[in-house]
Amino acid sequence: MSARRSPFAEPLVHQPPEIHQPFRLVLIRAIAGAIALLPKDWRKEGSRLAEFSERLDMADLRRTDGLAYRVRRARQMGATVGEGCRLYSLRIASEAELVELGDNVIVSGDVIFITHDGAIHTAREKFQNANGHYGRIRIGNNCFIGMRATIMPGVELGEGCVVAAGAVVMDSFPENCVVAGNPAAYVCPSSIYMNLKRHSPATIYHADYAFPLKMPPDILRERMANVPFKISRRRTNGDLSRRGPVAS
């Protein structure tokens, strides 16, 4: 675990706790400190005291660093999670042992991993003695999964993929893909997407407030004041394309 912050420190925006309970955190740390003074033999691996210490450690993480807490919790559940991952949500419907995340994967809020198809149980007479229909999920290194995306059974995403918010990913995609929609479809290479974002006026650079620091609201409002809104869409020949407003 990284260097612990004061129980009464303001929660970090990009490294938020699951819950902010400073007084309970003081109690948790006091109990953990007292246990640490006990003989090592009492705290040996597999003992009840060692299990209790692990629970206290998890309780500390939950109240200080929700990202680290979810990574460790996912591993406890049986999922494979690489190094440097940032999990802003942990919603694995079941069978966490079938989920594998590579290094430096970002999972946004309310992302759902589904590893089974429960529909077959509505026709049990056709699937006698069946335990279930399952699918592994594998996410490659350096992938980003947008908010409220759903990853379905059997999906594998190659390295550097970007999944748009709300996408329902039913098929696998190779490396360097941006996918969006329901069902998710290929949009463009991730490299093109990143170059567009890199040079976009909406991408803000600031030497004093590089990620994961939060930019002060007054500076953010000032920097965004002249950033244009997206161009509206209108239907042309049955196709939704990005165009300017219709001339009057």
C-alpha positions in Angstrom: 0.0 0.0 0.0 1.2 3.5 -0.8 2.1 6.0 1.9 -1.0 6.5 4.1 -2.7 9.9 4.2 -4.2 11.5 7.3 -7.7 10.2 8.1 -8.9 13.7 8.0 -7.3 14.7 4.7 -9.6 15.8 1.9 -10.4 12.9 -0.5 -8.4 12.9 -3.7 -10.6 13.5 -6.7 -8.9 11.1 -9.1 -8.0 8.6 -6.3 -11.3 8.7 -4.3 -12.1 6.5 -1.3 -15.1 4.1 -1.6 -16.4 5.8 1.5 -15.1 8.8 3.5 -15.2 7.9 7.3 -12.3 9.7 9.0 -13.3 8.8 12.6 -13.9 5.1 11.8 -10.5 5.1 9.9 -8.8 6.4 13.1 -10.3 3.4 15.0 -9.3 0.9 12.3 -5.7 2.2 12.3 -5.6 2.0 16.1 -6.7 -1.6 16.2 -4.2 -2.5 13.4 -1.4 -0.8 15.3 -2.3 -2.8 18.4 -2.2 -6.0 16.5 1.1 -5.2 15.0 2.6 -5.2 18.5 1.6 -8.8 19.2 4.1 -11.6 18.7 4.6 -12.6 15.1 3.7 -16.2 15.8 0.2 -15.0 16.6 0.0 -13.3 13.2 1.3 -16.1 11.0 -0.2 -16.6 7.6 -3.5 -18.5 7.7 -4.3 -17.6 11.3 -7.5 -15.9 12.3 -5.5 -12.9 13.5 -3.8 -12.6 10.1 -7.2 -12.8 8.3 -8.5 -10.1 10.6 -5.4 -7.9 9.9 -6.1 -8.3 6.2 -9.7 -7.2 6.7 -8.4 -4.1 8.6 -6.0 -3.3 5.8 -8.8 -3.6 3.2 -11.0 -1.4 5.4 -8.2 1.2 5.5 -7.8 1.1 1.7 -11.6 1.4 1.2 -11.6 4.7 3.2 -8.4 6.2 1.6 -7.8 4.8 -1.9 -10.8 3.3 -3.6 -8.7 2.5 -6.7 -6.2 0.3 -4.8 -9.0 -1.2 -2.8 -10.9 -2.4 -5.9 -7.7 -3.8 -7.5 -7.0 -5.9 -4.4 -10.7 -6.8 -4.0 -10.8 -8.0 -7.6 -7.8 -10.2 -7.1 -9.3 -11.6 -3.9 -12.4 -12.5 -5.9 -10.2 -14.4 -8.4 -9.8 -12.0 -11.2 -6.3 -11.5 -12.8 -5.4 -7.8 -12.6 -2.1 -6.4 -13.9 0.0 -3.6 -12.6 -0.9 0.1 -12.7 -4.7 -0.5 -13.2 -7.2 2.1 -12.1 -10.6 0.6 -11.3 -13.3 3.2 -10.8 -15.9 0.5 -10.5 -15.9 -3.2 -9.8 -19.0 -4.9 -11.2 -18.3 -8.5 -12.1 -21.6 -10.2 -12.4 -20.1 -13.5 -11.2 -17.2 -15.8 -12.1 -14.4 -13.3 -11.4 -11.9 -16.0 -12.1 -12.8 -15.7 -15.8 -11.8 -12.0 -16.0 -8.3 -10.9 -16.9 -7.1 -7.3 -17.1 -3.6 -6.4 -18.4 -1.3 -3.7 -17.2 -2.4 0.0 -17.0 -6.1 -0.7 -17.7 -8.6 2.0 -16.8 -12.1 0.9 -15.9 -14.5 3.8 -15.6 -17.6 4.0 -13.4 -20.4 1.5 -13.6 -18.6 -0.8 -16.1 -20.1 -4.3 -16.1 -18.2 -7.6 -16.9 -20.6 -10.4 -17.7 -19.0 -13.9 -18.0 -22.1 -16.1 -18.4 -25.3 -16.5 -20.4 -28.1 -17.2 -18.0 -30.8 -17.3 -20.7 -30.2 -21.1 -21.3 -31.8 -21.8 -17.9 -35.2 -20.8 -19.3 -35.0 -23.9 -21.5 -33.6 -26.4 -19.0 -35.3 -29.3 -20.7 -32.9 -28.7 -23.7 -29.8 -28.4 -21.5 -30.2 -31.3 -19.1 -27.4 -31.4 -16.5 -25.9 -28.2 -17.8 -24.1 -26.1 -15.2 -24.1 -23.0 -17.4 -22.8 -21.3 -20.5 -19.6 -19.2 -19.8 -17.1 -17.0 -21.5 -13.7 -15.6 -20.5 -13.0 -11.9 -20.7 -9.5 -10.7 -21.5 -8.6 -7.0 -21.6 -5.1 -6.1 -23.0 -2.6 -3.7 -21.7 -3.2 0.1 -21.8 -6.9 -0.2 -22.6 -9.6 2.3 -21.5 -13.2 1.2 -20.8 -15.7 4.1 -20.7 -18.4 4.7 -18.2 -21.3 2.3 -18.2 -19.9 0.0 -20.8 -20.8 -3.6 -20.8 -18.3 -6.3 -21.7 -20.0 -9.6 -22.7 -18.8 -13.2 -22.3 -16.0 -14.4 -24.6 -14.7 -10.9 -25.5 -11.0 -10.2 -25.9 -9.7 -6.7 -26.5 -6.2 -6.2 -27.8 -3.6 -3.8 -26.4 -4.5 -0.1 -26.5 -8.2 -0.4 -27.2 -10.7 2.4 -26.2 -14.3 1.4 -25.4 -16.7 4.3 -25.6 -19.1 5.1 -22.7 -22.3 3.0 -22.8 -20.9 0.6 -25.4 -22.1 -3.1 -25.3 -19.1 -5.1 -26.4 -20.3 -8.4 -27.8 -17.3 -9.2 -30.1 -13.6 -9.3 -29.8 -11.4 -6.5 -31.3 -7.7 -6.5 -32.1 -5.2 -4.0 -30.7 -5.4 -0.2 -31.4 -9.2 0.0 -31.8 -11.8 2.5 -30.7 -15.2 0.8 -30.4 -18.6 2.3 -29.7 -22.3 1.6 -29.8 -24.7 -1.2 -29.0 -23.6 -3.7 -30.2 -20.1 -2.1 -30.2 -18.6 -1.5 -33.7 -15.2 -0.4 -34.8 -14.8 3.4 -35.1 -11.2 4.2 -35.9 -7.6 3.3 -34.7 -6.9 4.3 -31.2 -3.8 6.1 -32.5 -5.9 8.5 -34.5 -8.3 9.0 -31.6 -5.3 9.9 -29.3 -3.9 12.3 -31.8 -7.2 14.1 -32.2 -7.5 14.4 -28.4 -3.9 15.5 -28.1 -4.4 18.5 -30.3 -8.0 19.3 -29.3 -8.7 22.7 -27.7 -10.7 20.8 -25.1 -7.6 18.9 -23.9 -6.1 21.2 -21.2 -2.4 21.1 -20.3 -1.2 22.8 -17.1 2.3 22.2 -15.6 0.9 22.8 -12.0 -2.2 20.5 -12.4 -1.1 17.5 -14.4 -3.3 14.4 -13.8 -4.2 13.1 -11.3 -4.4 16.6 -9.7 -7.8 18.4 -9.9 -7.8 21.7 -11.7 -9.3 24.6 -9.7 -12.8 25.4 -10.9 -11.9 29.1 -11.8 -9.0 28.0 -14.0 -11.1 25.3 -15.6 -13.9 27.6 -16.4 -11.5 30.2 -17.9 -9.7 27.7 -20.0 -13.0 26.2 -21.3 -14.8 29.4 -21.9 -13.9 29.6 -25.6 -13.9 25.9 -26.4 -16.7 25.4 -28.9 -19.5 22.9 -28.4 -19.8 19.9 -30.8 -21.5 20.5 -34.1 -25.1 19.3 -34.2 -26.1 16.3 -36.3 -29.0 16.1 -38.8 -30.4 13.3 -40.9 -29.4 13.3 -44.5 -30.7 10.5 -46.8 -31.3 8.3 -43.8 -27.8 8.9 -42.5 -26.8 10.7 -39.3 -23.7 12.6 -40.3 -21.9 15.5 -38.6 -22.9 18.7 -40.4 -23.6 22.3 -39.7 -27.2 23.7 -39.2 -29.5 23.7 -42.1 -29.5 27.1 -43.9 -32.8 29.0 -43.4 
